[in-house]
Amino acid sequence: MKKMKNMWRVMVILVLILTSCMNGKNEYPAAVTQNFMNSCQESSGGDVNGCACLLDKIQEKYTIEEFNIIETKMSVDETPSDFLEFIGKARAECNN
């Protein structure tokens, strides 16, 4: 009986892990999210919904580590071309 309970616990944990991984969104720290939203809104004339959509798309594609590398490159005017292409497509999708 005890083995059966342990098996159920393991199964529940596995389901929770798999479900959390399936949403496809990398959660960024609050400070990163806030900095992105502030910068985006400043450059977009205050488009909160568009910036939130764009952030969601970025989080779906890039881990925080990847995003940090991109930000570092952007700070020295070396924005990766694939990121620029991605952002262009993501903005178009967010505007529809």
Salt bridges, closest charged atoms under 4 A:
ASP56 OD1 - LYS25 NZ 2.94
GLU85 OE2 - LYS89 NZ 3.25
GLU93 OE1 - LYS57 NZ 2.95
